[in-house]
Amino acid sequence: MLLGPLVTTALLTSVVSGCTSLIESTRANKLLTLSTCKKIEAYVSLASEIFYDGHPSYHRGIDHWASSSSQRAMCVFEPGLAEDVAIAVCTLLQILGETRTPFAVKGGGHATNPGFSSTLGVHISMTRFSDVAYNSSAQTATIGAGMVWDDVYAALAQHGVVVVGGRVSGVGVAGSTLGGGYSWLTEQYGLAIDNVEEYELVMPNGTVIAVSELSSPELFFGLKGGFNNFGIVTKFTLRTFPQSLVWGGLIIMDDTVFDRLVEAIQDFLENNVDPKAAIIVNYNILLGSKVAFVILFYDGPEPPKGLFDDFMGIEAFQDVGTRSYLSLVQSPRISLFSGRRGTFHTIPIIKYPRGFQESIINETWASPSRTATSLHYGTQCGLEPYFMSIALEPFLFLDKLDSATGSISRGAFSPPSARRTGVHPLLLYAAWEDPTMDEQMYDAVRTIMETLKEKLAVATADEVNTLIVQDSGEDEATSMPTLIPPPELYGNYAMVGTPVEDIYGDNLPRLRKLREEVDPKNVMRLTGGWKF
């Protein structure tokens, strides 16, 4: 008769004991993490500082463009020297076996994946690495890892040069470069990683080294797309290129002119042969309103006659003209979306068949009565996102870039087989306010991208069949590889939870072997990000 109460009492005692142990363990971990903060503070030079909750620099340190990427760290460490970064790493290493103290490294703070550049432990903010040193003889610029591209372009403008970097305002140098780095200049010069001459790297054992293709070819390969798996990069030395005025800017239009927009996009994709020209098209829902943002770019004071006439002829708001490179980068006011929760996600794409363009619009503007998954999915489920957007970022010459520039990617991103196809990312961005919506929004974004992936496959197959009919000399075996994208995703856009196999493909075994050699004690696995 007493068995039931005895079991219940024993179970309750076990639960209470377990909770007590968890609380004590959490308290102990916090104390050990605080101890790590104090040790770093005691050892570093006057060029660096440690901040705790309540100090203005603490909040500056943990803040991200997407608020969902921020966490309340035990302390914020702002190193001013690479040697002080090394001291922090060594301090972590010394107590590694005892505490496994988590840490994070934040450059510009534009990551949208939670925990990728934030932590509850020691938060390393690279804010003080904010210098640009231009070497006119070598035609390179050495850039601090705490900078955003806006400030880099402003510093180099006085020398009449530019580097291959971010296309919109507020993007950090470190994350975008370590992950790949698409640019308005990519069609001419490649990605940011294609233009890195040297990295200043604090290795997991605390050693500060310069990494180039000559000095450390395997590590150089890993850093070109390998993010933070091999240590902490404090500086990047990039090739520079002459830069004068450019032409372009932002066009904003509503859905009444979308038929004309699709025609303009299709004409550009099919007929543009100028690598100096580029576009980005965003189909958006903003607070329930349907709107498209189009950014035009030409690397020169005026585009060739007729190149963008189809876009400019559409009745819409236009902020387009001859301007500085920095002015063009800052023309879309993406700061309007900062401070909100958000995520990116992506699928790979080579071509934009007309049928797929129409699918994108249908996904964006789906009626609430539809049951099909769409960008309206959020409002159907009562999620009410602030903003959702699908961005077309076509690159037309990537498959010819290596032969045109005489260079080969030779990096962790992307595998050579992928690079030769001309594959590039399609981007989905979602922003919302309510933290309780996080998991639902992540699920919605995954579902939307899977749906678009399926629609792309159907539209691509339709276009291949059309090509075969039109050209009897071209069979399916030779047509399909030019249109069907390889599976690898772009790491800077891929959403948290994506398997690393889906990002690095055939390069992954080589990268894992390199990581084991460089970081045998798994120091960098205490940070977030894409881990091999």
N, C-alpha and C positions, 0 to 999 in steps of 0.2 A: 504493500500500500504506500510505502514511503519512497519507492523507486523514482516515481515521477518528480517529486519535489527535490530529491537528491540530485537527479540528473540536471534539473533546471538550475539549481544552486551551483553545481559544478561548472555548468556552461557559463553562467553569469560571472562566476569568479574568473574563469578563463578569459572571457571577453574583457573584463575590467583590467585584468593583468596585462593582456595584450595591448589595450589602449594606453595603459600607464607606461609600458615599455616603449610604445611608439612616441608618446609625448616626451619621455626622457631622451630617447634617441634623437628626436628632432631638436630638442634643446641643446643636446651635446653637439650636434652637427653645426648649429648656429654659433655656438661658442668657439668651435674649432675654426669655422670660417672667419669669425671675427678675429681670432688669433692670427690667421693668415693675413688678413688686412693689416693688422698691427705690425706684423713682421715686415711686410712690404714697405709700410710707412717708415719703419725704422732704418731700412737699408738703402732706400733710393736717394738720389741726389736732389738738390734744391730745384732742379729743373722740372721735377715731377711732384704731384700732390695726390693725396687720398681724401675723398669726401664721403660724408655719411648723410643719411636721410635727414632732411631739414635744411641742408645747405643748398643754395641756388644751383651751384655747379653739379651737385648730385642729380638733381632733376634734369638738368641739361644733358648729363651723361647718359641717363637711362632712356631718355625720350627717343621715340622713333617716328618716322613719317606716318606709319600705321600704328595706332595706339595699341592694337592687339599684339604687337611685337615687343612691347615693353614689359619688363618685370622689375619688381622692387629688390634690387641687389643688396647684399649686406654692406657693400661699399663700392664706390666708383674710384678706380685708379686711373689718373690721367698722366701717362708717362710723357716726358719731354725729350728723352733720349732713347735710342735703341738699347743702350746698355742698361737702362732702367727697366725696359721691357724684359730684358734677359734676367735681371734680378727677380722680377715677379715670377717668371717662368721657373727659375731655379728654386724659389721659395715654395712654389706649388710642388715642384719635383721632390724637394726634401721631405715634405710631409705627405707625399702622394700615397704611400702604402698605408698610412694611418687614417687619413681623412677623405681621400678622393674628392678634394674640394673642387666643386664645379666653377668654371669661369667662362666669360664670354669676351669677344673682341668686337667692338663696334667701330666701323669707319664713318661713313656718312649717315647711317641709320635709315636706309631706304628699304631694308629687308621686310617682307611681309609675312614670312613664316615665323610663328612664335618660337622663341628659344634659339633661333639661328644666330642672333647677335645680342642676346639678352640672357640673364641668369638670375637665380636667387643667391648666388655666391659672389665671387669677385668679378666685377664688371670692369673690363679694360676699355676705356674710351680713348681713341686715337686723335682726339681733337687737336692736341698740340703739334701734331705732325701736319703742319699747315703751310709749308713753304713750297714755292715753285722756283727751281733754279734752271735757267735756260742756258744751254751751251751752244753758242752759235757755230763754233768750229765743228763740233760733232753733230750738230742739228738734232739735239735731243733735249728733253726737259725731264728733270728729276722732281717727282711730285710726292708730297707727303700723303700717307694713307688715311689721314683724317679729313681730307678735302672733299668738297663736292665739285662737280665739273664746272658749274657756273664760275666759281672763283679761279679755277685753272684757266678757263678761256679768257677771263678778264686780265689775268696776269700776263698771259702770252700775247694778247692783242697788241700791247705796246711794242712787241718785237715783230709783228706782222706774221705770226705763225700760229698754228693750232695743232692739237693732237687728236687722235681718234678716240672719242669718248662719248658720253651720254647725249641723247637727243632731246631730252626735256629737262626742265629745271629741277634741282634738288637731289639729283641722283649722286650717290657717293662714288668716289674713284675706286676704293678698295674692292668692294663687293662686285661691282660691275666688271672690273678688270680681271679679278680672280675667277669669275665665272664665264667670261667670254667677251662681252662688250660690243654690242651692235651700235653703229654710229651713222650719222648722215653721210659720213665719208667712207663707209664700209665698201660700197661698190667700187671705189677707186683704190683703197689701201688695205682692206681687210678689217677684221675685228680689232678691238683693243689688244687682245692677247697676241695678235700677229705682229704688233708693233712694239712689244716690250723688248728692250735691250738688256735690262738688268733689274733684278729685285734685290733690295736689302732685306734679309730674312733673319729673324731670331728663331733659331732652331729649337726643338723641344728640349734639348740638353742645355739651353742657355747660350749657345755660341752664336755670335753675330757674324754673318757671312754675306758676301755679294754673290748672287747666283746669275750666271749667264749661260748661253749655249756652249761657250768655250770652257768655262770653269767647271760647270756641273750639269752636263747635258741631260742626265736623267731627271734630276731635280727640277731643272728648267722646264722639261716636258710636263712634270707633275703640277707645277705652279700655274701652267697655262690652262686654266680651267678646273684646277683641283681644289679651289677655295682654301680653307684653313686646315687641311689635313696634314700639312708638312711644317707648320710653324706659324709665326706671326710676321707678315710682311709690313715693314715700316715705311718703305719708299719704293716707288716705281720709276724706272728710267724709260721713257717712251720716245720713239722717233717723232720729230716735228715736221710739219709741211707748211709751205707758204699759204697764207690765207688773207684774201682781200674781202670786199663786201660780197654778200650772198643775196639771193632773191628768194622770197617765200613768206610763209606765215600761216595764220589760222583762218579757216572758213567754218562758220557754224550755220547749219541749215536744218529745217524741220522735214518731216516725212512726206510733205506734199511734193517734194522735188526728188524723191529717192530714185525714181525711174531714170531720171537724167544723171544722177550721181552714179548709178550702176553702169550706165553707158560710158561715162567719162572714165571710170576706173578700168573697165574692160578695154577701152581704146588705149589707155596708157600701158596696161600690161601687155597688150598684143603688139604695140607699135613703137614703144620707146626703145631707142638704141643708145641712149646717152647715159653713161655711168655717173655723170654729175647730177642727174635728176633723181628725185625720190619722193615718195608720198607715204603718209600714214593716214588710215581712215578708221575712225572709231564710230561704231553704231552703239548708241547709248540709251538707257533709261535713267533720267535724272529727276528724282522726286516725282516719278510717275509720268514725266513728259518724254516724248520721243524726239531725239535730236541726234544729229551726226556732227562730229568734229573731223575736219580734214586739214592736215598739215602738208603744205607743199614746200619743196626745197629744191633749189638749184644752186650749185656751187659756182657762182658768178653773179655779177651785178644785174644781169638780165638773162632770162632763159631764151633759147632759140624760139623764133616766131612760131606760134601755133602749138607749142608743146603742152601748155596747160590751159588752152583756150576753153576746152569743154568744161573744166572746173570753174574757171573765172566767169563763164557765161551763165552760171546758175544763180538765180536770185537768192541771196543769202548775205549774212553779215560777213564782211571780209576785212581782215587785218593783214594784208599781203603787200609786199613791195620790196624795194632794195634796202638792205639794212646790214648791221654787223652780224657776225655769226652768233655772238652771245644773245643779241636781241631776238634772233629767230628761235634759239633754244628756249628762251623765256616767254615766247609769244603765247603758248597754251598755259593758262594759269592753273597748273595742277596743284598749287598750294591750296586751292579751294577744297581739296579732298584730304588734306593732311589732318592728323589728329583723330581720324575715325578708324574704326576697326576695318580690316580689309585683308584680301588675299588675291594673289595672282594664280593663274593656272594656264596651261598651254597644251597645244598639240603641234606636231611637226607638219610642215606643208611645203610643197615645191611650187605648184601652180594653183591658181584660183579659177577653176571652171565657173562659167556663168551660173550653172545650176547650184554650185556651192555658195556663191555670193547671195543668191536668192534665198537659200536655206538660212544663211546667217541673218538676213533681214527678218525672215519668218520666225526664227528663234528669238530674235530681239523683240519683235512686235506682236508676239502671239496673243490672241484674244484670251481673256480670262475664262471663256467657256471651253477652250481647248483642253484636252486631257494630255496632249503631248508635252513632254518636257521642253521648257523654253526659258528664256530670261525672265519671262513673266511668272515662272515657277515660284519665285520668291513671294510675290503678292498672292498667288493662288493659295499658298500654304500659310498666309498670314505673316510672312517674314518682313515684308515691307522694307527692302533694302534702300539705302539712300541713293546708291548709284550702282549700275551694272553696265559693263561695256565689253564689246568684242572689238579688238583692234586688228586690222589688216596691216601688216608691215612688210609689203612685198620687196624682195631683193631679187633682181632679175639676172645678175651676172656673177653670182657666187660660184657657180660651177666652172667659170672661166677665170676666176680670180687668181688662182695659184700660177697658172701659165702666164697671165697678163702681167703679174707683179714679179714673177721669178721667185716667189716664196711659197713654202708649203706650211700648213698649219703647225704640224709637229707638236701637238699639245694634247692634254687630257681631253679637252673639248675642241672640236668634235672628232669622232673617229674618221680617218681618212676616207673610208668608203662613203660616209655620210656627206662629207664636205664636197666630194665630187658630184653629188646629185644636185647641189644648189639648195638643199633643205634649209629652212629657217622657221622661226616660231610664229604661230598665231597666238595672240594673248587674250585672255579673259581677265578682267579686273572687277571685283565686287567690293563695295564699301557699305558698312552698316553701323548703327549706333549702339545697339543693345548687346552686351556681352553674353546674355543667355541665348542669343541667336547663333553663336559661333559654330557649333557642330552642325546645325541645320544648314547654315550657309555653306560650309565646307562640303556637305553632302550634295547640296544643290549644284554647286560649281562642278563637282566631279561628274554628276549626272549630265549636266549641260555639255561638258566637253566630250564625254563618251558619245552623246547623241551627235554632236558635230563631227566627231571622228567617223562615225558610221555614214553620215551624210556626205562627207568628203570622199569616202571610198566609193559610194554610189555615183557621185558626180564625176569622179575621176574615171571610173570604169566606162561611164557613158561617153566621156570625151575620148578615151582611148578607142572605143568602138567607132566613133565618128572619124578619127584619124585613119583607122584601118580602111574604112570605106572610101575615104577621100584619096588615100594614097595606097594603091594595091601593092606598091613596092615596099611598103613598111609593114612588117608583120607585128603581131602582138608582142612577141618576145623582145623586139627591139624598142617598141614604143613604151611599154609599161614601165621600165626602170626610170624613164625620164620624167614620169608623172607621179608615181607612187612614192611617198616619202619613206625614208628609213625610220625605225621606231624611236630613236633616241630623242629625248626631250631636252629643252634648254634649261639648264639648272637655275638660272636667275629668275625664270618664270614658273618653274614647276612648284606645285603646292606641297606643303608638308605631308608626309606619308607616302610620297612617290618612292618606289624602290630605286636604289642607286643603279641597279642594272638597267633601268629604263632611261638613265641619263648618260651613262658612260659606255654601255654596250661592250664591244670587244676590247676596249681599253682597260676594263675593270681589273682583270687579273694582274696586269702590269702595274697598275696603280696600287693595288693591295700589297704587292711585293715591295714596292718602293716605300710605302707607308711603314711596313714592318721594319725596314732597314733604317729609316729616318727617325722613327718614333717607337722604339721597342718597348718603352714603358707606358705607352698609350696616354701621354700627357694631353695631346690634342683631342682625344676622345672625351675629355671632360668638358669640351665646348660643344655647342650645337652645330647644326649644318649637315651637309651631305657627307656621311662617313663611309669610308671604304671598308 
